[in-house]
Amino acid sequence: MKVEHYGWGAGMKAEAGIKFPISTDISGKKVLIVDDITDTGETLRLSVDYVQSLKPAEIRTAVLQHKTCSSFVPDFYGQKIIRWRWIIYPWARYEDLAGFTEKILGNETFDVSRIRSEFKDRYSLEVGEKELLEILQDLAERKEIERVEIDKLVEWRKRKKDNS
Ligand SMILES: O=P(O)(O)OC[C@H]1O[C@H](OP(=O)(O)OP(=O)(O)O)[C@H](O)[C@@H]1O
């Protein structure tokens, strides 16, 4: 099952939605729903409601990290997070950094070193030049941003929507 609640870089969608439903019969089974984190709790709430509709015998929920602001409290968690912060997992690093890169660019045109210093100032994140360049090139291929040369200096900016 895949449930999505966030877009790139912590951008919350209006509500969590089931992207890929369960394609096997789980009626009468004991089900453990596992996720990395609870934030608002909407993902697990929706997941439990959905799994419940498939008539399992029991449902339990488990996450690695549980934020106490979550309205849904899982049955099991590895760590409780009291002070809210956005957590970047290795498996979501690219997606999170790409989203933050777009936020940093906003309506500005920045070179790589400026983007890196914005990462440090705004998010306390050290992003390597090579990693950032890969992200910038990918975003440019997706036509989200564009590379411009100003006085022989390479800079990056968001593409205007009517530009695509
Ligand atoms: O408690 P919530 O506020 O709903 O947030 C927690 C959910 O958000 C993230 O998933 P995301 O929507 O980013 O999908 P992904 O795991 O596919 O990146 C995370 O992996 C949890 O599933």
The ligand as an SDF file (V2000), in Angstrom:
LIG
                    3D

 22 22  0  0  0  0  0  0  0  0999 V2000
    1.5430   11.8840    9.7380 O   0  0  0  0  0  0  0  0  0  0  0  0
    1.5790   12.5870    8.4270 P   0  0  0  0  0  0  0  0  0  0  0  0
    1.4570   14.0960    8.5570 O   0  0  0  0  0  0  0  0  0  0  0  0
    0.5820   12.0620    7.4430 O   0  0  0  0  0  0  0  0  0  0  0  0
    3.0320   12.4210    7.8120 O   0  0  0  0  0  0  0  0  0  0  0  0
    3.7600   11.2170    7.8210 C   0  0  0  0  0  0  0  0  0  0  0  0
    3.8740   10.6450    6.4300 C   0  0  0  0  0  0  0  0  0  0  0  0
    4.4820   11.6140    5.5380 O   0  0  0  0  0  0  0  0  0  0  0  0
    5.5640   11.0250    4.8530 C   0  0  0  0  0  0  0  0  0  0  0  0
    5.1710   10.4090    3.6720 O   0  0  0  0  0  0  0  0  0  0  0  0
    4.9100   11.2000    2.2930 P   0  0  0  0  0  0  0  0  0  0  0  0
    3.5140   11.6770    2.2170 O   0  0  0  0  0  0  0  0  0  0  0  0
    5.9870   12.2370    2.1270 O   0  0  0  0  0  0  0  0  0  0  0  0
    5.0740   10.0590    1.2170 O   0  0  0  0  0  0  0  0  0  0  0  0
    6.3960    9.2250    0.8860 P   0  0  0  0  0  0  0  0  0  0  0  0
    6.6590    8.3650    2.0930 O   0  0  0  0  0  0  0  0  0  0  0  0
    6.0260    8.4490   -0.3160 O   0  0  0  0  0  0  0  0  0  0  0  0
    7.5040   10.2160    0.6230 O   0  0  0  0  0  0  0  0  0  0  0  0
    6.0620    9.9630    5.8270 C   0  0  0  0  0  0  0  0  0  0  0  0
    6.7980    8.9560    5.1530 O   0  0  0  0  0  0  0  0  0  0  0  0
    4.7880    9.4310    6.4470 C   0  0  0  0  0  0  0  0  0  0  0  0
    4.2140    8.4130    5.6550 O   0  0  0  0  0  0  0  0  0  0  0  0
  1  2  2  0
  2  3  1  0
  2  4  1  0
  2  5  1  0
  5  6  1  0
  6  7  1  0
  7  8  1  0
  7 21  1  0
  8  9  1  0
  9 10  1  0
  9 19  1  0
 10 11  1  0
 11 12  2  0
 11 13  1  0
 11 14  1  0
 14 15  1  0
 15 16  2  0
 15 17  1  0
 15 18  1  0
 19 20  1  0
 19 21  1  0
 21 22  1  0
M  END
$$$$
